[in-house]
Amino acid sequence: MHALSIPTWMIHVSSVVEWIGAIWLIWEYGELMSSWGWKLFALAMLPALVSAMCACTWHFFDNPSSLEWLVTLQAAMTVLNNCTLCAAAWWLWRANQREDQQTAVVDDTQNKGEFEGER
């Protein structure tokens, strides 16, 4: 494992562990809020984890040319992750917009009743 220094390995490994933790925490938040949007967001994070594991695997074996396909897979997973996270973020935004609209309709209905009763 001559390819990376010990501090660089520490950063690589801790980043993977942190990403796993973030996925787990977001999934748990989705469970707590009963929200499929947040669970989908956690799943959308998985390609980045695969990308990171590709990089760690390639470096672990001293960057051999026989494993150069991992570099291509890493790049593809990074692009896929950008797309999946963008879609998941849009999904959450749209869900929030719908909730805000429903809340506004309920509030307007309640306010009309209060104002009509004051007359």
N, C-alpha and C positions, 0 to 999 in steps of 0.2 A: 504494500500500500504506500508506495513512494509518491504517488500523484498529489496527495494533499497533506498539509501539515496537521498536527494534532488539533490546534485551535480551529482550523477550517473544518475538520471532521466534526468537532463539537458543534459548530454552527449548523452544518448540514443535518446532523442527527437531531439536534434540538429543534430545528425548523420542521422536520418531519413529525416529531412528537407534538409540537405545538399545533400543527395543522390537524393532526388526528384529534387532539383535544378540542380544537375549535369546531370541527365537524360534529363531534359528540355533543358539545354544549349547545350548538344550534339545533341539533336534532332533539335534544331534551327540552329546549325552549319550545319547539314545535309541539312536542307532546304535552307540555304544560299548558300551552295556549290552545290546544286542539286545532292546530293550524297546519294544513298540508303544505301551505306556501313555504313555511320555514323548514319543513322536512325536505321539500324539493330543493330548497336552497342548500341544505346540508349535502344532499346527493349531488348537487351541481358542483360541489367543491372536490369531489373525488378525482376528476381528471388531473387536477393539480397535484394531488397526492401521488398518483401514478407517475406523473412527470418527475417529481422529486425522487421517487424510488428508482426511476431509470437513471437519474444522474448519480445517485449514491452507488448503485450497482456498477455502473461504468467506472466510476472512480475507484471502487473497492478492488476491482480487478486490474488496476493500473492503466486504464484507458486503452485497452487493446483494440487494434483495428478490426478484429473479428467480432467485436461487440459494438461497432460503430452504428449499427441499426438502432441501438438504444438512444443515440443522440437524435435520430430522426423521430423515433417514437416519443421522446421527451418533447421535442418541438411540436409534434402533432397534438400531444396531450395538453400542452400549454395553450395552443390555439383553441382546441375544443373546450378547455376550461374557461377561457375568456368568453366564448359563446354561451356556454351553459350558465355561467354566473350572470351574464348580461340578461339572459332570458329569465332566470330565476328572480333577479332584482326587478325586472319589469313586471313579472307575475305578482310579486309582493306589492309593488306600487299600485298596480291596477286593483288588487284586492283591497288595499287601503282606501283608494278612491271610491270604490263601491260602498265600503263601510261608511265613509264620511257622507256620501250622498244619502244613504239610508238613514243615518242619524239626523241629517238636516231635515229630511221629510218628516220624520217623527217629531222633531222639535217644532217645526212649523205647524204641524197639526195640533200639538199640545198648546202652543202659544195662541193659535186662533181661538181655541175653546176658552182660554183664560180671558182674552180680550173681549169676546162676545158676552161673557158672563159679567163683565164690569159695567155694561151699558145699562 
